[in-house]
Amino acid sequence: MLITPGGVACANPAKDQLAQLLKRFPQADANKDGVLTVAEALAFRDKASGRGGAQRGAARSFKVHPGWEKEKFPEHAMCYQSPERIRETYAKLLGPDRHPIASFAKPKDGGLRLVGTGHSFMGPGYKTLPKICQAAGFKQPLHLHTGGGMTGSTRYKWEQENGIFQFKGKAKPKLLASIANAEWEAMMWGPYFNDRPEYYSCWIEFCLKYNPDMKFFLSDGWPQIEHLDKIEGGTKKGFVPATIKQLGELQGEIYGELIAPLNEKYPGRVVIMPTCDAMVLASQYFQRGELPGVEGLHRALGGKAKSLWRDKLGHLGPGFEWLEGYVFYASLYRRSPELIDGKVETGGFPGDQLDKVFRRIAWQAVLANPYSGIRDENKDGKAD
């Protein structure tokens, strides 16, 4: 399945769709004959999504248990057990002095009860979101099961929580126990290399079984310096706003393809939290001198501590955890962070000026992304 530049998923792209892809990504034409074949398009997609090439930083290439190809998970998987059994399993793991279920009363202030997985790219937003919500006048109920790198991916966490494959006999149903025994409105995820729709649909099926009105939010990460080889001339041009924009467009194609089958199966349930678009916009703001206090684009290139990115692995620079948090807020609550009246306690940096810019960028990103599910035609800062 490919995604056309218009965002339409198609298993067998027509000639005009391939021509559009070629115009947008000329580097996909491997033999440089001016005609993009399906094979070339698929090869380019696989390279762009990390399905090939050398491993650098976080693991891009890794073996996935063949059990993912089967119709069902092993019978002992926690997802097939009763809520009581799942609760008991996690209770034994925690010990007698800790409660196995996270549960919150239904908020009267508009807050959503959230569960989530993720890795270090999600961590900054998870930390700032509750503080942003507090400034907006409500508390953010949040229950997480996170990990570093691959260990925070949806696939890894599903295997770990269920006690299947590499975790046989070692189930840790931290989220499953609470999902099955309490009420929730939404689940959040961070992306990882080589993600497949089935790594998300298993979570969706389980959540909807116990909380049929839940919705699901996937962050799409952001461009990274080590991905420059994915675009034509990227390595030569370097990590600059123009190439960052190209990488962002490529990332948008990949995640559009990822959630297309999910929304086909679960209409309107899965949306993108466009952290990628936000960082692309931030790079353009920086180029124009419109990020007060920010000194560089990437610390690995310019050595400036107050940069958008702080290392070659792609972690955010200081202060940008607030931009990610604002994107989370705008995506979840379908309103601009610019409408928040209360003061967000950022701890000094970013200051008030940069904080205002971050709020504006977050809403711009959400409105620009075709997979966010949010439009604001009357420009009142609230989703139509």
ZAMARGU-4260 file (C-alpha; in steps of 0.2 Angstrom, whole numbers, plus 5000, padded with zeros to 4 digits):
<rodrens>
0) 5000/5000/5000 | 5006/5017/4996 | 5000/5035/5000 | 4999/5048/4986 | 5004/5066/4989
5) 4985/5069/4993 | 4986/5057/5007 | 4975/5043/4998 | 4980/5025/5002 | 4981/5013/4987
10) 4987/4996/4986 | 4990/4997/4967 | 4994/5015/4963 | 4990/5021/4946 | 5002/5029/4933
15) 4996/5047/4938 | 4999/5043/4956 | 5016/5037/4953 | 5020/5052/4943 | 5014/5063/4957
20) 5026/5053/4969 | 5040/5055/4957 | 5038/5074/4955 | 5038/5075/4974 | 5052/5063/4978
25) 5063/5062/4962 | 5076/5052/4972 | 5064/5037/4972 | 5068/5034/4954 | 5082/5022/4957
30) 5087/5019/4939 | 5085/5038/4934 | 5075/5033/4919 | 5061/5046/4922 | 5048/5033/4926
35) 5043/5028/4944 | 5038/5010/4945 | 5029/5002/4960 | 5044/4992/4964 | 5054/5008/4965
40) 5041/5017/4975 | 5040/5002/4988 | 5059/5002/4989 | 5059/5020/4993 | 5046/5019/5005
45) 5055/5005/5015 | 5071/5015/5015 | 5062/5030/5021 | 5053/5021/5035 | 5069/5013/5041
50) 5066/4995/5035 | 5083/4994/5027 | 5100/5002/5029 | 5113/5002/5043 | 5107/5003/5061
55) 5112/5020/5070 | 5106/5026/5087 | 5090/5017/5091 | 5088/5000/5083 | 5080/5002/5066
60) 5082/4984/5060 | 5077/4970/5072 | 5068/4953/5072 | 5049/4953/5075 | 5042/4937/5082
65) 5033/4927/5069 | 5018/4926/5081 | 5013/4943/5074 | 5009/4935/5058 | 4996/4923/5066
70) 4977/4927/5067 | 4978/4926/5086 | 4990/4928/5100 | 4995/4913/5112 | 4980/4908/5123
75) 4989/4913/5138 | 4990/4931/5133 | 4983/4943/5146 | 4971/4951/5133 | 4961/4935/5133
80) 4959/4934/5152 | 4946/4941/5163 | 4948/4958/5170 | 4949/4949/5187 | 4963/4938/5181
85) 4973/4952/5173 | 4971/4962/5189 | 4977/4948/5200 | 4992/4945/5189 | 4998/4963/5190
90) 4994/4963/5209 | 5005/4949/5212 | 5019/4957/5202 | 5017/4973/5212 | 5016/4966/5230
95) 5004/4968/5244 | 5006/4987/5247 | 5003/4993/5230 | 4986/4995/5221 | 4986/4987/5204
100) 4972/4998/5196 | 4974/5016/5191 | 4957/5023/5191 | 4950/5041/5191 | 4932/5048/5193
105) 4925/5055/5178 | 4932/5073/5177 | 4919/5087/5178 | 4931/5100/5171 | 4933/5093/5154
110) 4948/5082/5156 | 4951/5066/5147 | 4957/5051/5156 | 4972/5045/5147 | 4983/5029/5146
115) 4998/5029/5136 | 5014/5021/5130 | 5030/5029/5123 | 5049/5031/5123 | 5060/5046/5126
120) 5053/5056/5112 | 5036/5056/5121 | 5043/5059/5138 | 5045/5078/5137 | 5026/5080/5131
125) 5020/5068/5145 | 5029/5079/5158 | 5023/5095/5152 | 5005/5091/5147 | 4998/5090/5165
130) 5006/5107/5169 | 4998/5114/5153 | 4981/5107/5158 | 4983/5114/5175 | 4985/5132/5168
135) 4970/5128/5157 | 4960/5125/5173 | 4959/5106/5175 | 4968/5091/5180 | 4975/5079/5168
140) 4972/5060/5173 | 4986/5051/5165 | 4992/5032/5167 | 5008/5027/5158 | 5019/5012/5154
145) 5034/5019/5145 | 5052/5013/5141 | 5068/5019/5132 | 5069/5017/5113 | 5061/5001/5107
150) 5056/4996/5125 | 5043/5010/5124 | 5036/5005/5107 | 5018/4999/5105 | 5024/4982/5099
155) 5036/4979/5114 | 5024/4985/5127 | 5010/4974/5120 | 5021/4959/5121 | 5027/4964/5138
160) 5010/4967/5145 | 5003/4951/5138 | 5017/4940/5143 | 5019/4933/5125 | 5034/4929/5114
165) 5050/4936/5122 | 5040/4939/5138 | 5032/4922/5140 | 5029/4919/5159 | 5033/4937/5163
170) 5017/4947/5160 | 5017/4964/5166 | 4999/4970/5163 | 5001/4988/5170 | 4990/4996/5157
175) 4979/4981/5153 | 4974/4979/5171 | 4968/4997/5172 | 4960/4997/5155 | 4950/4982/5159
180) 4945/4988/5176 | 4942/5006/5175 | 4935/5020/5163 | 4946/5029/5150 | 4943/5041/5136
185) 4959/5040/5126 | 4975/5031/5123 | 4992/5039/5117 | 5006/5031/5108 | 5024/5036/5102
190) 5030/5030/5085 | 5044/5018/5082 | 5054/5011/5067 | 5045/4998/5056 | 5028/5000/5065
195) 5014/4991/5057 | 4995/4994/5059 | 4993/4978/5069 | 5004/4984/5083 | 4991/4997/5086
200) 4975/4988/5082 | 4978/4975/5096 | 4978/4989/5108 | 4962/4997/5100 | 4953/4981/5101
205) 4957/4978/5119 | 4952/4996/5124 | 4936/4996/5114 | 4931/4980/5122 | 4930/4988/5139
210) 4929/5007/5135 | 4919/5007/5118 | 4920/5026/5116 | 4939/5028/5117 | 4949/5037/5104
215) 4968/5035/5100 | 4982/5048/5097 | 4998/5044/5089 | 5013/5056/5089 | 5022/5056/5072
220) 5039/5061/5080 | 5050/5073/5070 | 5064/5075/5057 | 5081/5069/5063 | 5098/5073/5057
225) 5102/5055/5053 | 5088/5054/5041 | 5096/5066/5028 | 5101/5051/5017 | 5082/5048/5014
230) 5081/5064/5003 | 5090/5068/4987 | 5105/5079/4990 | 5100/5079/5009 | 5118/5074/5015
235) 5126/5088/5004 | 5113/5101/5009 | 5114/5097/5027 | 5101/5099/5041 | 5093/5115/5037
240) 5075/5121/5036 | 5073/5116/5018 | 5078/5098/5021 | 5069/5097/5037 | 5053/5102/5028
245) 5057/5088/5015 | 5060/5075/5029 | 5044/5081/5037 | 5034/5078/5021 | 5041/5061/5020
250) 5037/5057/5038 | 5019/5063/5034 | 5017/5051/5020 | 5024/5036/5031 | 5012/5040/5046
255) 4997/5043/5034 | 5000/5026/5027 | 5001/5018/5044 | 4985/5025/5051 | 4975/5023/5035
260) 4970/5005/5038 | 4966/5009/5056 | 4954/5022/5052 | 4946/5011/5038 | 4943/4998/5052
265) 4939/5010/5066 | 4932/5026/5057 | 4937/5042/5065 | 4945/5034/5080 | 4964/5037/5076
270) 4972/5053/5074 | 4990/5060/5072 | 4997/5072/5085 | 5008/5082/5073 | 5024/5084/5083
275) 5033/5082/5066 | 5024/5097/5058 | 5027/5107/5074 | 5046/5105/5073 | 5046/5108/5055
280) 5037/5125/5058 | 5049/5129/5073 | 5064/5127/5061 | 5056/5139/5049 | 5052/5151/5063
285) 5070/5150/5069 | 5077/5154/5052 | 5066/5170/5052 | 5073/5174/5069 | 5056/5172/5077
290) 5061/5160/5092 | 5066/5172/5106 | 5080/5165/5116 | 5084/5150/5104 | 5102/5150/5098
295) 5104/5136/5086 | 5095/5123/5075 | 5104/5108/5081 | 5117/5107/5095 | 5127/5093/5086
300) 5130/5105/5072 | 5132/5122/5080 | 5136/5118/5098 | 5123/5129/5105 | 5114/5122/5120
305) 5098/5131/5117 | 5094/5123/5100 | 5079/5114/5093 | 5087/5097/5094 | 5100/5092/5107
310) 5109/5077/5100 | 5110/5066/5084 | 5097/5054/5091 | 5085/5068/5089 | 5080/5072/5106
315) 5072/5089/5109 | 5082/5104/5115 | 5079/5113/5131 | 5062/5121/5131 | 5054/5112/5117
320) 5046/5100/5129 | 5033/5113/5130 | 5030/5114/5111 | 5027/5095/5112 | 5015/5097/5126
325) 5006/5110/5117 | 5004/5099/5102 | 4997/5085/5114 | 4985/5098/5122 | 4979/5105/5105
330) 4976/5087/5098 | 4967/5080/5113 | 4956/5095/5118 | 4954/5102/5100 | 4957/5120/5105
335) 4972/5131/5103 | 4984/5133/5118 | 4983/5152/5114 | 4966/5152/5123 | 4974/5146/5139
340) 4972/5161/5151 | 4982/5154/5166 | 5001/5155/5167 | 5010/5140/5162 | 5025/5138/5174
345) 5039/5133/5163 | 5053/5136/5175 | 5062/5151/5167 | 5065/5144/5149 | 5056/5147/5138
350) 5051/5164/5143 | 5034/5172/5140 | 5038/5177/5122 | 5044/5160/5116 | 5030/5152/5126
355) 5017/5162/5115 | 5026/5157/5099 | 5026/5138/5104 | 5007/5139/5107 | 5004/5147/5090
360) 5015/5134/5082 | 5006/5120/5090 | 4989/5126/5084 | 4996/5129/5066 | 5003/5111/5066
365) 4987/5103/5071 | 4977/5113/5058 | 4989/5109/5044 | 4990/5091/5047 | 4977/5081/5037
370) 4977/5067/5049 | 4974/5077/5065 | 4955/5077/5062 | 4954/5096/5067 | 4949/5111/5057
375) 4945/5129/5062 | 4936/5137/5048 | 4930/5152/5058 | 4947/5154/5066 | 4940/5155/5084
380) 4954/5143/5091 | 4942/5129/5093 | 4939/5114/5082 | 4924/5116/5071
</rodrens>
